[in-house]
């Protein structure tokens, strides 16, 4: 098989697993590893499972491409280092998680010393996007990105792919995306709060249906808001506590270092913190939309707290530390 129509993947959860399902349906060969064992439906679809990271060496053709879809943090370094022991010069490791872009640049340079490539791949569209058509933002050297570009175009929605720039650019672009998302979530949620507090009762589900059709603010987030509002019968049953993995905190820190004002994004982060001490309608509204697009939990989640605390491995990356990463391969 053409090596450009096959890939390995470590992590077969909501994102990695649904991308694998989509790939298998489109005739892309997938070799997978997950600690708990591959789901039966993936095996039935043709997934080839390996029992450890060494299995990718024999199961994939050179130059190999192995995607990683695991939570950001030190575990990414551990997996990359272990996987690299079993790969050969020219092979490509793709970090599809939400790693900090400065960590991605450091990892790319470390792997380059061994003749290996790293592509940092921002992945958006949520669980449904992974299953039916994602949005990809790739960062890395041209030669490395070319190895996987055809598959990414197959797995993306039309227009939902960009080679954003050199190493780190994919994860930086996704980080900015997440900041924009926070601002949009906050604005919609504050609107819902205003509707809830009107002097007289309003037919909020029908208002949201109207917003979805032809209005300037029509969007997937408004779609999710209406669906969740109807499903939950309003806001009252949804906890006002909003959990998150902390990536946008990194962006606010980057913005301060860049001396670039981001008042809306920064305010959205602060409001998210406020949700953990107060019960407000806007917090429930954000929780509903986040649950809709990413399966994020209602209420506190210990695993997400841990990811927020450990997701960025290094300090805020400073471009002055090294020369800017080149885009050319």
C-alpha positions in Angstrom: 0.0 0.0 0.0 1.1 3.6 -0.7 2.6 4.8 2.6 0.8 8.1 2.1 -2.5 6.2 2.5 -1.7 4.7 5.9 -0.8 5.9 9.3 -0.3 4.8 12.9 -2.1 6.4 15.8 -1.5 6.3 19.6 -4.7 7.1 21.4 -8.0 5.9 20.2 -10.3 8.1 22.3 -12.9 10.6 21.2 -10.6 12.4 18.7 -8.1 9.9 17.7 -10.7 7.1 17.6 -13.2 9.0 15.5 -10.6 10.2 13.0 -9.5 6.5 12.7 -13.1 5.5 12.0 -13.4 8.1 9.3 -10.1 7.2 7.8 -11.0 3.5 7.7 -14.2 4.3 5.9 -12.3 6.2 3.3 -9.9 3.4 2.5 -7.0 4.7 4.6 -5.1 2.0 6.4 -4.8 2.6 10.2 -2.5 0.9 12.6 -3.5 1.7 16.2 -2.4 1.4 19.8 -4.2 2.3 23.0 -3.5 1.1 26.5 -7.0 -0.3 27.0 -7.2 -2.1 23.7 -8.8 -1.1 20.5 -12.6 -0.8 20.4 -14.3 -3.8 18.8 -16.0 -1.7 16.1 -12.7 -0.3 14.9 -11.2 -3.8 14.6 -14.3 -4.8 12.7 -13.7 -1.9 10.3 -10.2 -3.1 9.6 -8.0 -1.4 12.2 -4.7 -3.2 12.7 -3.9 -3.2 16.4 -0.3 -3.3 17.8 0.4 -4.2 21.3 3.2 -1.6 22.0 5.0 1.2 20.2 7.6 -1.1 18.7 4.8 -2.6 16.6 4.6 0.5 14.3 8.1 -0.2 12.9 7.0 -3.5 11.3 3.4 -2.6 10.6 4.0 0.7 8.6 5.9 1.4 5.4 8.7 4.0 5.3 8.5 6.9 5.7 6.2 6.1 8.6 3.7 8.6 10.0 2.4 8.1 13.5 -0.3 10.4 15.0 -0.5 11.0 18.8 -3.9 11.9 20.2 -3.4 12.1 24.0 -3.8 14.9 26.5 -1.1 17.6 26.5 1.7 17.5 29.1 4.7 15.5 30.1 3.1 12.3 28.8 3.5 13.6 25.3 7.3 13.8 25.8 7.3 10.3 27.2 5.4 8.9 24.3 7.4 10.7 21.7 10.7 9.6 23.3 9.6 5.9 23.5 8.1 5.9 20.0 11.2 7.6 18.5 13.3 4.6 19.8 11.4 2.4 17.3 11.4 4.7 14.3 13.9 5.5 11.6 15.3 8.7 10.0 12.7 10.3 7.8 9.7 9.0 9.8 7.1 11.6 11.0 5.5 11.9 14.4 2.3 14.0 14.4 1.1 15.6 17.7 -2.7 16.1 17.2 -3.4 17.1 20.7 -3.5 20.6 22.3 0.2 20.9 23.2 1.7 24.3 23.9 3.3 25.6 20.7 6.6 26.4 22.4 6.8 22.7 23.6 6.2 21.6 20.0 9.1 23.7 18.7 11.4 22.2 21.4 10.2 18.7 20.6 10.7 19.2 16.8 14.3 20.3 17.4 15.0 17.3 19.6 13.6 14.9 17.1 15.5 16.5 14.2 18.7 15.6 15.9 17.7 12.0 15.4 16.6 12.5 11.8 12.9 12.3 12.7 10.2 14.9 11.9 7.5 16.4 14.0 4.3 17.9 12.7 2.2 19.9 15.3 -1.4 19.4 14.1 -4.1 21.6 15.6 -7.3 19.7 15.3 -10.8 21.4 15.6 -14.4 20.5 14.9 -15.0 18.5 18.0 -15.9 14.8 18.2 -18.4 15.1 15.4 -15.8 16.8 13.2 -13.3 14.0 13.8 -15.9 11.5 12.7 -17.3 13.3 9.7 -14.8 16.0 8.6 -12.3 17.9 10.8 -10.4 21.2 10.6 -6.6 20.8 10.6 -3.9 23.4 11.2 -0.5 21.9 10.5 2.9 23.3 11.6 6.2 21.9 10.5 8.7 21.6 7.8 7.3 21.3 4.3 8.7 17.8 3.6 7.2 16.5 6.9 3.8 18.0 6.2 3.7 16.7 2.7 3.9 13.1 4.0 0.5 13.4 5.6 -1.1 16.2 3.7 -3.1 14.1 1.3 -4.7 12.1 4.2 -5.5 15.3 6.1 -7.3 16.7 3.0 -9.3 13.5 2.9 -10.2 13.7 6.6 -11.0 17.5 6.6 -14.1 19.3 5.6 -13.7 21.3 2.3 -11.4 24.2 3.0 -10.7 22.9 6.5 -6.9 22.4 6.2 -4.0 24.8 6.3 -0.2 24.4 6.5 0.0 27.3 8.8 3.8 27.7 8.9 6.9 26.1 10.4 7.3 24.2 13.6 4.9 25.3 16.3 2.6 27.2 13.9 -0.1 24.5 14.0 -0.5 24.5 17.7 -0.2 28.3 17.9 -2.9 28.7 15.3 -5.1 26.2 17.3 -4.4 28.1 20.5 -5.5 31.4 18.9 -8.6 29.5 17.6 -9.4 28.4 21.2 -9.1 32.0 22.4 -11.5 33.2 19.8 -13.8 30.3 20.8 -13.8 31.4 24.4 -14.8 35.0 23.4 -17.6 33.7 21.2 -18.9 31.3 23.9 -18.9 34.2 26.5 -20.8 36.6 24.2 -23.5 34.0 23.4 -23.8 33.0 27.0 -24.2 36.6 28.2 -26.9 37.0 25.6 -28.7 33.9 27.0 -28.4 35.5 30.5 -30.1 38.7 29.2 -32.9 36.7 27.6 -33.4 34.8 30.9 -33.5 38.0 32.9 -36.0 39.9 30.7 -38.9 41.5 32.6 -41.4 39.1 31.0 -41.0 35.4 30.0 -39.6 34.8 26.6 -39.8 31.7 24.3 -36.0 31.2 24.4 -35.9 28.0 22.4 -37.8 29.6 19.5 -35.7 32.7 19.7 -32.6 30.5 19.3 -34.2 28.8 16.3 -34.7 32.3 14.8 -31.1 33.2 15.6 -30.0 30.1 13.7 -31.7 31.0 10.5 -30.5 34.0 8.6 -29.2 36.1 11.5 -25.8 37.7 11.6 -24.9 35.5 14.6 -26.0 32.2 13.1 -23.3 29.6 13.8 -22.6 26.1 15.0 -22.4 27.4 18.6 -25.9 28.8 18.3 -27.0 25.5 16.9 -25.5 23.7 19.9 -27.0 26.2 22.3 -30.5 25.6 21.0 -30.1 21.9 20.9 -28.8 21.8 24.5 -31.4 24.2 25.8 -34.3 22.1 24.4 -32.7 18.8 25.6 -32.1 20.1 29.1 -35.4 21.9 29.4 -33.6 25.2 30.1 -30.6 26.0 32.2 -31.5 25.1 35.8 -30.4 21.4 35.7 -26.9 22.2 34.3 -24.1 22.9 36.9 -22.7 26.4 36.6 -19.2 25.1 37.1 -17.1 25.3 33.9 -14.1 23.0 33.6 -11.3 23.5 31.1 -7.8 22.2 30.3 -6.1 25.6 30.5 -4.9 26.2 27.0 -6.3 29.7 26.7 -4.5 30.7 29.9 -1.3 30.1 27.9 -2.6 32.4 25.1 -3.3 35.2 27.6 0.3 34.8 28.8 1.6 34.9 25.3 -0.5 38.0 24.5 1.0 39.8 27.5 4.5 38.9 26.4 3.7 40.1 22.9 2.2 43.3 24.3 -0.9 42.5 22.3 -4.2 43.5 23.9 -6.8 40.7 24.1 -9.5 42.1 26.4 -12.3 39.9 25.2 -10.3 36.6 25.4 -8.8 37.6 28.8 -12.2 38.6 30.1 -13.7 35.3 28.9 -10.9 33.4 30.8 -11.6 35.4 34.0 -15.4 34.7 33.7 -14.6 31.0 33.4 -12.7 31.2 36.6 -15.7 33.0 38.2 -18.0 30.1 37.3 -16.2 28.0 39.8 -17.4 30.1 42.7 -20.9 31.3 41.5 -24.0 29.9 39.8 -24.9 32.0 36.8 -26.9 31.4 33.7 -24.0 32.3 31.3 -21.9 29.6 32.9 -24.6 26.9 32.4 -24.9 28.1 28.7 -21.2 27.7 28.1 -21.2 24.3 29.7 -24.0 23.2 27.4 -22.2 24.3 24.2 -18.8 22.9 25.3 -20.6 19.6 26.1 -22.1 19.7 22.6 -19.0 20.2 20.5 -16.4 18.4 22.6 -18.2 16.1 25.0 -16.8 18.2 27.8 -18.2 17.2 31.2 -20.8 19.0 33.3 -19.2 20.0 36.5 -15.7 19.4 37.9 -13.5 16.6 36.5 -10.3 15.6 38.2 -8.6 14.4 35.0 -9.2 17.7 33.3 -7.9 19.6 36.4 -4.7 17.5 36.1 -4.4 18.3 32.4 -4.8 22.0 33.0 -2.0 22.0 35.6 0.5 19.9 33.6 -0.5 20.4 29.9 2.3 22.9 29.1 5.6 21.4 29.8 7.9 24.3 29.3 7.7 28.0 30.2 6.2 30.5 27.8 8.2 30.2 24.6 10.1 33.3 23.6 11.0 33.7 20.0 14.2 35.5 21.1 15.5 32.3 22.5 16.3 30.9 19.0 16.0 31.8 15.4 12.4 31.7 14.0 11.5 28.2 12.8 11.7 27.8 9.0 8.7 26.7 7.0 10.7 25.2 4.1 11.7 21.6 4.2 
